Amino acid sequence: MEPETDYDPLAEEGPDMGHAELRAQIAQGFLGTYGQGDGQFDSDASGSIFSGDEIDAAEDDQQSSLKRPAEEDPAPRVFKRHKGVLNTDYLNLLNIDIKDAAQRVCVVDEEGVLDASQIGLTLWSTLEKKLFFEALARLGQGDLPGIASRIGTKSEVEVNHYLHVLQRAQLLRQREVRRSAIEFPEHPAAIELSQQCCHALEEAADAISVRQERKEEQREESKWGECWDITPKIARQLDNGENPEGQNLPFSTLFHLHTWLGLSERIFMNSSIPSENWNFIDNNPPSMWATTFEDFHSLAVSITRRLVQTTIFLSMSRIRAKKEVMPSTRDIIRVEDVETAVASLGLKRNSLRFWNKCARRLRLEVYNEPPDREEEAEQEALSYDQIESDLPGREENAKRALEPSMVEDSSDLSGEEVIDDSDFETAMIASREEEAAINREAMEILQFSAADFPETYRKKESLKNRIATERRQEQYAEEGDQHVSRQAEAEMWDLLQKKPPIEMPKMYQPGSAQRTTLDVESIFPIGRDWRTQTRYRSKWESK
């Protein structure tokens, strides 16, 4: 709950704000971005920015060293990525999305919508406003620290002040016009693509991914030589002290490499879901690049050094304080010192909890005894509850978020409320079903609401009319979303230079939206504007 003051936000003077920023506050967050990235993007093998020419050149340079003979190629696996044809248009789209993800802002042509301005004593640039609305849409207005960290140049106080200015402008507009800047059907929704289009996009992505991976393989091979890819065979040699090329590999003396690969083969890449199981992806068993082991080695050394330094510092502090009372105190590091150091660094004391939940998290099939091929169909895998109870690290008092019975009940209830369009054979039946749905919603409000609501005929009819209006707006919004989704999918098929396997239905532009001030909340508050009614209290006041 964010702090609220007792003053009237409308009484405070503030800068004038047009409808543009109000519309941006509502609509900015609904514009999709590729994802969320940390740090700056670069063009190395972490490979944020791809170039078609570089990928093809790298692919041609390494054909002799990385490609197996044709007679050695095994049968293709179901989920194995294929080379495909490089699509430069898709590559450009990918680079744009990567830039948006790295900069944490969706770059679109909206000049003049968010101009730089001064709000109070704070200057807000156009980029800062874009970052503000992006973070506001993703994190919500209650996460002031998160929004401030996303912007990077504004404090929580400045962010909170900007929010209050927007809320004040919205309340002023509602008093004058009694209508929001954007009606519900005008909110841009997420675009939905068909499964066939998603598969086509995956093929285009695989074509880029395979080429980029081969480019990285060439770089790894030039850096590490024969040991660039630690396979089970090379791992055994390194564990036995045999170095194929006599290279100095520090990680080989710290890690049991064969055990690491065994974990990937038996646990991390052995899910019961085919797409997460290495047997359905490639014929070769899991392997790890030498650079990956080098990173883990550097991480282990760094954490160990920090842990040792923190332990020594804490133990010396304890010894000095204790010697003032007991001069005979010995200079010994105790187990408690190490545990305190682990806690101060934010580390886990052990990995029992991690392994306890591993089977459920990775969807593993666990047996008491490994079944033979003939017995595999007869034996049943252990349940996740039984596995977690047998393994150490289980929290006995942990409460489950939702019991299976509750899930079934909620699904049954939601199924009763869904209206199946296939059952409507005539417009008359559809009208009766719509009227019945409106009556159900009205009765639900009248019977199960906590607030008092007069059950007069006029009030009931007014409530039904407002419910019908909201349902028409929802229907219009659904039609608009479908139109935008079909239009976006058609553009994707054009970008992929393919034709959809199934002819897409004709796209009809829905008519203009019916703008109205009738809604259920105007006569029956449902708590959407709870922030203005909530008074902030400190923790000591609520105890």
CORLINRA-V590365 format. One record per residue. N is the residue number from 1. SS is DSSP state (a for helix, b for strand, c for the rest). PHI is phi in degrees with one decimal (* if undefined). BURIAL is + if it has 16 or more other C-alpha atoms within 10 Angstrom, else -. Layout:
n: [N | N]
ss: [SS | SS]
phi: [PHI | PHI]
burial: [BURIAL | BURIAL]
//
This chain:
n: [1 | 2 | 3 | 4 | 5 | 6 | 7 | 8 | 9 | 10 | 11 | 12 | 13 | 14 | 15 | 16 | 17 | 18 | 19 | 20 | 21 | 22 | 23 | 24 | 25 | 26 | 27 | 28 | 29 | 30 | 31 | 32 | 33 | 34 | 35 | 36 | 37 | 38 | 39 | 40 | 41 | 42 | 43 | 44 | 45 | 46 | 47 | 48 | 49 | 50 | 51 | 52 | 53 | 54 | 55 | 56 | 57 | 58 | 59 | 60 | 61 | 62 | 63 | 64 | 65 | 66 | 67 | 68 | 69 | 70 | 71 | 72 | 73 | 74 | 75 | 76 | 77 | 78 | 79 | 80 | 81 | 82 | 83 | 84 | 85 | 86 | 87 | 88 | 89 | 90 | 91 | 92 | 93 | 94 | 95 | 96 | 97 | 98 | 99 | 100 | 101 | 102 | 103 | 104 | 105 | 106 | 107 | 108 | 109 | 110 | 111 | 112 | 113 | 114 | 115 | 116 | 117 | 118 | 119 | 120 | 121 | 122 | 123 | 124 | 125 | 126 | 127 | 128 | 129 | 130 | 131 | 132 | 133 | 134 | 135 | 136 | 137 | 138 | 139 | 140 | 141 | 142 | 143 | 144 | 145 | 146 | 147 | 148 | 149 | 150 | 151 | 152 | 153 | 154 | 155 | 156 | 157 | 158 | 159 | 160 | 161 | 162 | 163 | 164 | 165 | 166 | 167 | 168 | 169 | 170 | 171 | 172 | 173 | 174 | 175 | 176 | 177 | 178 | 179 | 180 | 181 | 182 | 183 | 184 | 185 | 186 | 187 | 188 | 189 | 190 | 191 | 192 | 193 | 194 | 195 | 196 | 197 | 198 | 199 | 200 | 201 | 202 | 203 | 204 | 205 | 206 | 207 | 208 | 209 | 210 | 211 | 212 | 213 | 214 | 215 | 216 | 217 | 218 | 219 | 220 | 221 | 222 | 223 | 224 | 225 | 226 | 227 | 228 | 229 | 230 | 231 | 232 | 233 | 234 | 235 | 236 | 237 | 238 | 239 | 240 | 241 | 242 | 243 | 244 | 245 | 246 | 247 | 248 | 249 | 250 | 251 | 252 | 253 | 254 | 255 | 256 | 257 | 258 | 259 | 260 | 261 | 262 | 263 | 264 | 265 | 266 | 267 | 268 | 269 | 270 | 271 | 272 | 273 | 274 | 275 | 276 | 277 | 278 | 279 | 280 | 281 | 282 | 283 | 284 | 285 | 286 | 287 | 288 | 289 | 290 | 291 | 292 | 293 | 294 | 295 | 296 | 297 | 298 | 299 | 300 | 301 | 302 | 303 | 304 | 305 | 306 | 307 | 308 | 309 | 310 | 311 | 312 | 313 | 314 | 315 | 316 | 317 | 318 | 319 | 320 | 321 | 322 | 323 | 324 | 325 | 326 | 327 | 328 | 329 | 330 | 331 | 332 | 333 | 334 | 335 | 336 | 337 | 338 | 339 | 340 | 341 | 342 | 343 | 344 | 345 | 346 | 347 | 348 | 349 | 350 | 351 | 352 | 353 | 354 | 355 | 356 | 357 | 358 | 359 | 360 | 361 | 362 | 363 | 364 | 365 | 366 | 367 | 368 | 369 | 370 | 371 | 372 | 373 | 374 | 375 | 376 | 377 | 378 | 379 | 380 | 381 | 382 | 383 | 384 | 385 | 386 | 387 | 388 | 389 | 390 | 391 | 392 | 393 | 394 | 395 | 396 | 397 | 398 | 399 | 400 | 401 | 402 | 403 | 404 | 405 | 406 | 407 | 408 | 409 | 410 | 411 | 412 | 413 | 414 | 415 | 416 | 417 | 418 | 419 | 420 | 421 | 422 | 423 | 424 | 425 | 426 | 427 | 428 | 429 | 430 | 431 | 432 | 433 | 434 | 435 | 436 | 437 | 438 | 439 | 440 | 441 | 442 | 443 | 444 | 445 | 446 | 447 | 448 | 449 | 450 | 451 | 452 | 453 | 454 | 455 | 456 | 457 | 458 | 459 | 460 | 461 | 462 | 463 | 464 | 465 | 466 | 467 | 468 | 469 | 470 | 471 | 472 | 473 | 474 | 475 | 476 | 477 | 478 | 479 | 480 | 481 | 482 | 483 | 484 | 485 | 486 | 487 | 488 | 489 | 490 | 491 | 492 | 493 | 494 | 495 | 496 | 497 | 498 | 499 | 500 | 501 | 502 | 503 | 504 | 505 | 506 | 507 | 508 | 509 | 510 | 511 | 512 | 513 | 514 | 515 | 516 | 517 | 518 | 519 | 520 | 521 | 522 | 523 | 524 | 525 | 526 | 527 | 528 | 529 | 530 | 531 | 532 | 533 | 534 | 535 | 536 | 537 | 538 | 539 | 540 | 541 | 542 | 543]
ss: [c | c | c | c | c | c | c | c | c | c | c | c | c | c | c | c | c | c | a | a | a | a | a | a | a | a | a | a | a | a | c | c | c | c | c | c | c | c | c | c | c | c | c | c | c | c | c | c | c | c | c | a | a | a | a | a | a | a | a | a | a | c | a | a | a | a | c | c | c | a | a | a | c | c | c | c | c | c | c | c | c | c | c | c | c | c | c | a | a | a | a | a | a | a | a | a | a | a | a | a | a | a | a | c | c | c | c | c | c | c | c | c | c | c | c | c | b | b | b | c | c | b | b | b | c | a | a | a | a | a | a | a | a | a | a | a | a | a | a | c | c | c | c | a | a | a | a | a | a | a | a | c | c | c | c | a | a | a | a | a | a | a | a | a | a | a | a | a | a | a | a | a | a | a | a | a | a | c | c | c | c | c | c | a | a | a | c | c | c | c | c | c | c | c | a | a | a | a | a | a | a | a | a | a | a | a | a | a | a | a | a | a | a | a | a | a | a | a | a | a | a | a | a | a | a | a | a | a | b | b | c | a | a | a | a | a | a | a | a | c | c | c | c | c | c | c | c | c | c | a | a | a | a | a | c | c | a | a | a | a | a | a | a | a | a | a | a | a | c | b | c | c | c | a | a | a | b | a | a | a | c | c | c | c | c | c | c | b | b | a | a | a | a | a | a | a | a | a | a | a | a | a | a | a | a | a | a | a | a | a | a | a | a | a | a | a | a | a | a | a | a | a | a | c | c | c | c | c | c | c | c | c | c | c | a | a | a | a | a | a | a | a | a | a | c | c | c | c | c | c | c | a | a | a | a | a | c | a | a | a | a | a | c | c | c | c | c | c | c | c | c | c | c | c | c | c | c | c | c | c | c | c | c | a | a | a | a | a | a | a | c | c | c | c | c | c | c | c | c | c | c | c | c | a | a | a | a | a | a | a | a | a | a | a | a | a | a | c | c | c | a | a | a | c | c | c | a | a | a | a | a | a | a | a | a | a | a | a | a | a | a | a | a | a | a | a | a | a | c | c | c | c | c | c | c | c | a | a | a | a | a | a | a | a | a | a | a | a | a | a | a | a | a | a | a | a | a | a | a | a | a | a | a | a | a | a | a | a | a | a | a | a | a | a | a | a | c | c | c | c | c | c | c | c | c | c | c | c | c | c | c | c | c | c | c | c | c | c | c | a | a | a | c | c | c | c | c | c | c | a | a | a | a | c | c | c | c | c | a | a | a | a | c]
phi: [* | -85.4 | -63.6 | -128.1 | -99.8 | -88.9 | -80.8 | -81.1 | -64.8 | -79.0 | -80.5 | -83.8 | -81.4 | -153.5 | -69.9 | -69.5 | -135.5 | -78.7 | -74.0 | -62.3 | -73.3 | -65.6 | -66.2 | -65.8 | -59.9 | -84.6 | -95.1 | -59.0 | -71.7 | -88.4 | -81.1 | -72.0 | -124.2 | -68.5 | 167.1 | -116.6 | -121.8 | -110.2 | 79.6 | -86.3 | -93.5 | -138.8 | -115.0 | -87.9 | -74.8 | -63.7 | 61.8 | -64.1 | -109.5 | -107.7 | -128.4 | -62.8 | -65.5 | -64.5 | -64.6 | -66.2 | -65.2 | -65.1 | -67.1 | -69.3 | -69.7 | -109.6 | -59.5 | -72.2 | -93.7 | -111.7 | -89.3 | -80.3 | -60.6 | -64.2 | -71.9 | -90.8 | -69.5 | -77.5 | -65.2 | -65.8 | -94.2 | -64.1 | -101.9 | -74.1 | -73.2 | -113.0 | -62.7 | 65.9 | -106.9 | -71.0 | -105.5 | -68.0 | -65.1 | -66.6 | -63.0 | -65.4 | -62.9 | -63.2 | -64.6 | -64.6 | -66.4 | -65.5 | -63.6 | -62.1 | -68.2 | -69.5 | -86.3 | 59.0 | -152.7 | -87.4 | -83.7 | -131.7 | -81.5 | -137.8 | -63.1 | 90.6 | -75.6 | -122.4 | -86.0 | -65.4 | -156.4 | -109.3 | -116.9 | 68.5 | -103.6 | -110.3 | -93.6 | -115.2 | -82.8 | -62.7 | -65.3 | -63.8 | -67.5 | -62.2 | -63.6 | -62.5 | -71.9 | -62.9 | -67.1 | -63.6 | -71.0 | -85.1 | -105.5 | 88.8 | -75.3 | -84.4 | -98.9 | -64.8 | -61.0 | -65.7 | -64.4 | -63.2 | -69.2 | -66.4 | -70.1 | 88.4 | -115.8 | -127.6 | -85.5 | -64.1 | -64.1 | -67.2 | -65.1 | -63.6 | -65.5 | -61.8 | -62.1 | -65.1 | -64.9 | -64.0 | -63.7 | -63.8 | -63.6 | -66.8 | -65.7 | -61.9 | -67.0 | -65.0 | -70.6 | -84.0 | -104.3 | 59.3 | -151.7 | -72.5 | -63.5 | -128.8 | -74.3 | -56.8 | -66.1 | -87.2 | -67.9 | -70.6 | -99.2 | -65.7 | -81.4 | -107.9 | -111.8 | -70.3 | -65.0 | -64.4 | -67.7 | -63.2 | -63.6 | -64.8 | -66.2 | -63.9 | -64.5 | -64.8 | -67.7 | -63.3 | -60.9 | -73.7 | -62.7 | -64.2 | -65.7 | -65.8 | -65.2 | -67.6 | -64.2 | -68.0 | -62.9 | -63.4 | -64.9 | -64.7 | -65.4 | -69.4 | -86.3 | -109.1 | 72.9 | -67.2 | -93.1 | -67.6 | -117.5 | -81.1 | -87.4 | -55.2 | -66.1 | -66.6 | -62.7 | -63.5 | -62.3 | -68.8 | -65.3 | -86.7 | 86.0 | -97.0 | -107.9 | -56.7 | -117.1 | 69.3 | -77.6 | -90.0 | -115.3 | -59.7 | -68.2 | -70.6 | -89.4 | -102.4 | -103.1 | -88.5 | -61.9 | -64.8 | -67.6 | -60.8 | -66.9 | -64.2 | -63.0 | -65.3 | -71.2 | -94.4 | -123.9 | -67.3 | -121.7 | -126.2 | -69.5 | -74.1 | -82.9 | -56.1 | -68.2 | -107.6 | -113.6 | -64.0 | -64.5 | -96.2 | -109.5 | -147.8 | -78.9 | -84.0 | -66.1 | -59.7 | -137.8 | -134.4 | -73.3 | -63.4 | -62.5 | -64.2 | -63.3 | -64.1 | -65.3 | -63.7 | -64.8 | -63.0 | -65.8 | -64.0 | -65.1 | -64.9 | -65.5 | -63.5 | -62.7 | -63.1 | -65.8 | -65.5 | -62.5 | -65.8 | -63.6 | -63.1 | -63.3 | -67.6 | -66.5 | -65.3 | -63.8 | -65.6 | -65.9 | -62.8 | -67.0 | -77.1 | -68.4 | -66.1 | -99.0 | -124.8 | -61.4 | -83.6 | -62.7 | -86.0 | -83.1 | -129.9 | -86.0 | -102.6 | -61.7 | -62.0 | -65.1 | -66.7 | -63.9 | -65.6 | -65.1 | -61.3 | -66.4 | -67.7 | -86.5 | 73.3 | -95.3 | -81.9 | -70.1 | -155.2 | -107.5 | -62.8 | -63.0 | -61.7 | -73.6 | -64.5 | -95.6 | -65.6 | -63.1 | -68.2 | -66.7 | -96.0 | 55.9 | -87.7 | -103.8 | -114.6 | -123.4 | -64.9 | -127.6 | -57.9 | -76.0 | -76.8 | -62.7 | -74.0 | -91.2 | -63.5 | -75.9 | -87.6 | -77.9 | -106.2 | -70.5 | -68.7 | -73.2 | -65.4 | -63.6 | -68.5 | -62.2 | -69.3 | -75.4 | -78.8 | -86.0 | -72.1 | 103.5 | -82.1 | -92.4 | -65.8 | -93.3 | -70.3 | -95.5 | -78.7 | -66.9 | -153.8 | -76.3 | -58.7 | -63.9 | -68.0 | -63.5 | -64.8 | -63.9 | -66.2 | -68.1 | -65.9 | -65.0 | -66.3 | -66.8 | -71.6 | -89.6 | -78.8 | -101.2 | -89.3 | -67.0 | -68.1 | -80.8 | -87.6 | -90.3 | -136.2 | -66.2 | -67.5 | -65.1 | -61.7 | -64.0 | -66.2 | -65.1 | -64.4 | -64.2 | -65.4 | -65.3 | -63.6 | -63.2 | -64.1 | -64.4 | -65.1 | -66.2 | -64.0 | -66.5 | -71.7 | -91.5 | -109.8 | -82.7 | -79.8 | -78.0 | -73.8 | -139.0 | -65.0 | -92.4 | -88.8 | -63.2 | -64.3 | -64.9 | -63.4 | -65.6 | -62.8 | -64.4 | -64.9 | -63.6 | -70.0 | -63.6 | -62.6 | -63.8 | -65.5 | -67.6 | -65.8 | -65.5 | -63.7 | -65.3 | -64.1 | -62.7 | -64.3 | -64.9 | -64.7 | -64.4 | -64.2 | -63.7 | -65.0 | -65.0 | -65.0 | -65.1 | -66.1 | -66.5 | -62.1 | -65.8 | -66.4 | -63.0 | -65.8 | -65.0 | -78.5 | 58.2 | -134.2 | -104.6 | -63.4 | -62.2 | -116.8 | -60.3 | -75.0 | -65.5 | -65.0 | -97.8 | -113.9 | -72.3 | -64.3 | -66.7 | -68.0 | -72.9 | -85.0 | -85.4 | -150.7 | -101.7 | -81.0 | -153.2 | -67.5 | -67.3 | -67.6 | -112.2 | -142.0 | -60.9 | -114.4 | 84.7 | -68.0 | -99.1 | -70.8 | -66.2 | -71.2 | -96.4 | -95.0 | -101.1 | -75.4 | -131.8 | -70.4 | -63.0 | -71.1 | -79.4 | -88.2 | -85.4]
burial: [- | - | - | - | - | - | - | - | + | - | - | - | - | - | - | - | - | - | - | - | + | + | - | + | + | + | + | + | + | + | - | - | + | + | - | - | - | - | - | - | + | - | - | - | - | - | - | + | + | + | + | + | - | - | + | + | - | + | + | - | - | + | - | - | - | - | - | - | - | - | - | - | - | - | - | - | - | - | - | - | + | + | - | - | - | + | + | + | - | + | + | - | - | + | + | + | + | + | + | + | + | + | + | + | + | + | - | - | - | - | - | - | - | + | - | - | - | - | + | - | - | - | - | + | - | + | - | + | + | + | + | + | + | + | + | + | + | - | + | - | + | - | + | + | - | + | + | + | - | + | + | - | - | + | - | - | - | + | + | + | - | + | + | - | + | + | + | + | + | + | + | - | + | - | - | - | - | - | - | + | + | - | - | - | + | + | + | + | + | - | + | - | + | - | - | - | + | - | - | + | + | - | + | + | + | + | + | + | + | + | + | + | - | + | + | + | + | + | + | + | + | - | - | + | - | - | + | + | + | + | + | + | - | + | + | + | + | + | + | - | - | - | + | - | - | - | - | - | - | - | + | + | - | - | - | - | + | + | - | + | + | + | - | + | + | - | + | + | + | + | + | - | - | - | - | + | + | + | + | + | + | + | - | - | - | + | + | + | + | + | + | - | + | - | - | - | + | - | - | - | - | - | - | - | - | - | + | - | - | + | + | + | - | + | + | + | - | - | + | - | - | - | - | - | - | - | - | - | - | - | - | - | - | - | - | - | + | + | - | + | + | + | - | - | - | - | - | - | - | - | - | - | + | - | + | + | + | + | + | + | - | + | + | + | + | - | - | - | - | - | - | - | - | - | - | - | - | - | - | - | + | - | - | + | - | - | + | + | - | - | - | - | + | + | - | - | - | - | - | - | - | - | - | - | - | - | - | - | - | - | - | - | - | - | - | - | - | - | - | - | - | - | - | - | - | - | - | - | - | - | - | - | - | - | - | - | + | + | + | - | + | + | - | - | + | + | - | - | - | - | - | - | - | - | - | - | - | - | - | + | - | + | + | + | + | + | + | + | + | + | - | - | + | - | - | + | + | - | + | + | + | + | + | + | + | + | + | - | + | + | - | + | - | - | - | + | - | - | - | + | - | - | - | - | - | - | - | - | - | - | - | - | - | - | - | - | - | + | + | + | - | - | - | - | - | - | - | - | - | - | - | - | - | - | - | - | - | - | - | - | - | - | -]
//
